[in-house]
């Protein structure tokens, strides 16, 4: 397993390098001028040019990129242009908050997706199957920002069960329970879309394995249903389901960024929004790079889980 993971880590290094180039170029080539945003439209061209020289923005893009990459490799993401605070001091606490929301959403998506998918597969074409599938389809089709606003209107404003926005950390006055209370609506908003996709994949995967010859043979021999599902169905259906579940992490991260704006959750989403408005390039680059790294590491974790489930994959 160690050699397998080492091979996977080496394989993603070119991906990370390519992602860093794309992130740098997209941020640099975005419309707008940093000097104009910072100094205002009334600033003179001489003042803007002086600021560009001070920030190093007058150098060729290739030079700027390799200087930025060299600093990043040493753990220096620079200083925020807008606040003059070290970028890591701004990004890391927000990244932790985003991870809390993403982890809660992933757990909820797995519980809902696997549970609904499994039971609808066992009751295929029944009334329960049709109702559950239709509900998950509607939930999965709803945009996260719209769904978040509906949940706020119903459960926060009308019923008053949950807070409208914000969060508390574990060390805050409210403690863990207050954090969980603030976490419910954002997590549900972010999780419903991936849960719907996971449920459909689980359902189709279970039905596919149930129709295979070895399962029909085991059933004809009188094997009890519980043992049949545990020995022959679930383990055979898991690898593609785990892969799809891992791929949903990208959707969860993207959905979490939108959800954070709706619920004023102090994560990377709101930080990115503020940084785009202020054209704070160092913060934008650091935040997007952290999101990309999280997605790459999640894919490696999915590969490791699949290799544990199917040892044949370790030879690929």
N, C-alpha and C positions, 0 to 999 in steps of 0.2 A: 504493500500500500504506500510506503514511503517513496519508492521509485515512481509510482503512478502519480502521486501528488507533485513530486519534483518535476516530472515531465509536463504536467498541466501548468505549473507556475512558469516554467520556461516558455511554454507555448503562448502564454498571455502577455509576455513582455513586449513583443512587437505590437500587440493590440493596444496596450497601455500607451506606448510611444505614439502610435497613430492617433489615439484619442486625444493625447495632449496637444498634438499639432492642430487637430480639428477644433478643439476648444479654444486654443489661443487665437486661431485665425477668425473663428466666428465672432469672438468677443471684440477683436481688433477691428474687424471689417463692419461691425454693426453701425447703422446710421448715427450721426451725431458727432460732436467734437467735445472731447473731455475738457479742453481749456475753456471753451465757451460755456459749458455747463457749470464749471467751477467759478469762473470769473463773471459770468453773466453776459448777456448780449451787448451791453454797453461798453464792454472792455475794448481797449485798443488792440490792433493787430500786433503791435510790439509787445504788449503785455502777454498776449496769448502765446506768441512765439517764445518768449522767455520762459513761460510756464511749461511749454512742450519740451524745451531743452532741459529744464530742471527735472522733469519726470522721465526723460529719455524717450519721449514719443516722437522725436524728430529723426531717430535712427531707423535704418532699414528693418523691415519686419523680421527677416532672418536673424539679424543681430539681436533684436528685442527678444525673439523666441528663445534662442540659446542662452542668453543671459537669464531669462526667466526660468528656463528649465534647470540651469546650473544652480540657481538659488533654491528651487523647489527640491532638488535632490539632496540638498543639505538641510532641508526642513525650514527654509526661509521663504515664506510666501509674500513677503513684502509688507508694506504699510498701507492701510486704507487711505485712499485719496480724499475721501469725504470727511472722515473722522480723525485721521492721523493716529489711529490705533492699530497695533500689529494685527494682520489679517487673521492669524490663527486664534488670537484672543476673541475675535468676533465670530469666526466660523465654527470653531469646535463646540462651544456650548449650544449653538443653534443646531449643529449636526447631531448632537446627542438627543436633543428634543425631537428632531425628525426621525431618528432611529427608534425612539420610544413609540412614536405614532406609527411608524412602519411596522415594527415588530408586533404591536397590538393588532394592527390591521391584518397582517399576515396570519397571525394565530386565529383570528376570527374568520378569515377567508378559508383557512384550512378546515376548521371545525364545521363551518356551514357547507363548504363545497364537498368535502369528503362525506359528511353525514347525509346531505340531500342526494348526492350522486349515488351513494351506495344503496340507500333505501328505495330510490326511484328505479334503480336497476333491478332490484329484487322484486319490484312490483311494476314491471314494465307494462305500459299500455293500460294501466289502471287509472281510476279517477284521481287518486293521489299523485300518480306520475304526471298526469296532464296538468293538474293544478300547480304542483311544485315546479315543474319545468316552465310553465307560463310565467309564474311569479319571478323566478330567477332570471328569465329572459328580459322581463320588463325592468327589473332592478339592474341588470347588467348593461342595459341600453341607456340608462339615465346618466347624463353628464354629472361628474362629481360635484361641481359647483352648484348645479341646480338641485341635486339631491340634498346637498348640505343645507341650502336655504329652506327647502321643504321641511327637513328634520328640525331645523331651528324654529320655524314657524309653529310646528305642531308640538314638539316635545319640550322646547325651551320657553317659547312665548305663551302659547295657549295653555299647555298643561303645567309648565313650570317645573318639570322633573329634573332638568339638567341645566347647567350654565349656558349662556349664549356664546361666550367666547373666552379666550385666555387659557391658562394652565397654571398648575402649581408644581414645583419640583418636590423630590423626596425629602429635602431638607426644609421645605417651607413650613409655614405655620399650620397648614391643613394636613400635612403628612401624606402618606401613601393613598389613603382613601379619598382625599380631596383631589389628588392627581388623577385617580381612576374615574372620579366623578366628572372631571373635565374631559377625560379621554374618550368617554363612551360615544358621543355623537360624531366627533371627527373620525374615530376608528370605524364606526359603522358606515359612514359616508365613503371612506376610502376602500373598505373591504368588500362591499356588495358587488362591484364589477368583477374583480378577480374571483370571488366566490362563485359567481354564475358560470364563469369559464371553467373553473375547476370542477364544478358539479357536472357539467356536460361531458368533460373528458373522463371523469370517474365513471359516470353512467355508461358511456360507450365502451370504456375499457373493460368494465365488469361484464357487460353483455357480450363482448367479443370473446372473452375467456370462457364464459359459460357455454358458448356454442362450440368450443373446440372438442375434438374427438376424445382426448384423454379425460376431460371432465365428464363427458357423456358415459364413458366406460366406467369411471369411478362411481357415478350415480347409479348405473345399472347394477353394480356390485353391492349396492345397499349401504354405501357410506353415508353416515349421518350428515345432514346439511351443514351443521356447524363445522365439522371436520373437513367437509368438502370445500367450504369457503376458505377456511384457514390454510389448508395444505395446498390446494390446487388453483384457487381463484385469486385471492388477494395478492399473494406474493408474485404471481405471474403478471398481474395487471399493474403492479406498482411502478416499475421503471419509467414507462412513458408518462404516468401521472406525476411522478416526482419531477420529471423534466419540465413539464408544463407548469407545475407549481413554482419551480424556481424561476422560470421566465416571467411569471407574474410579478416578481419583485420589481422589475423595471416599471411596470404599470403602477405598482403600489407607490414607488418613489415619486413618479410623475403625478399620480393622483394626490399623494400627500402634500406636494407643493401647492396644488390648487386648493386643497382642503384647508391648509394653513392660512391662506389669505381669507377664506370665508369665515373661519372660526378664530381669527387673530391668534393662531397658535405660533408661539415664538420659535419657529424652526427655520430651515434654510429657505423655505418658500417665501416667507415675508422678507427675509434678508435679501434674497435675489430680487424681489420686486423693488425694494428700496435702492438696491445697488444699480439696477437697470435705470431707474429714474435719475440717480445721481451720476450715472456712467462711471461707477467705481470699478475700474477694470481689475485690479488685484483681487478684490472680494469676489467678483463674478468668476474669475478664472479658478480660484481656490475652491469655491462652492461647487461648481460644475465638475471639477476634477475629482472631488471627494465622492460625488454622486456616481460618477463613472467607475471609480475604483470599487465602491460598494457593490455595484452591479456585477463587475468582473469577479470579485471574491465570492459573491453569491453563486455564480455559475460554477466556480471551482467546487464549492460545497455541494452543489447538486451532483456534479460528476463523481465526487467522493461517495455520496450516498448511493448513487446508482451502482458504483463499483462494489460496494458492500453487499447490495442486493443481488448483483449478478457478477460473480468473479471473472467471467469471460471478458468483461469490459476492461479489466486491468491490462489485458494483452494488446489493446488497441493503441 
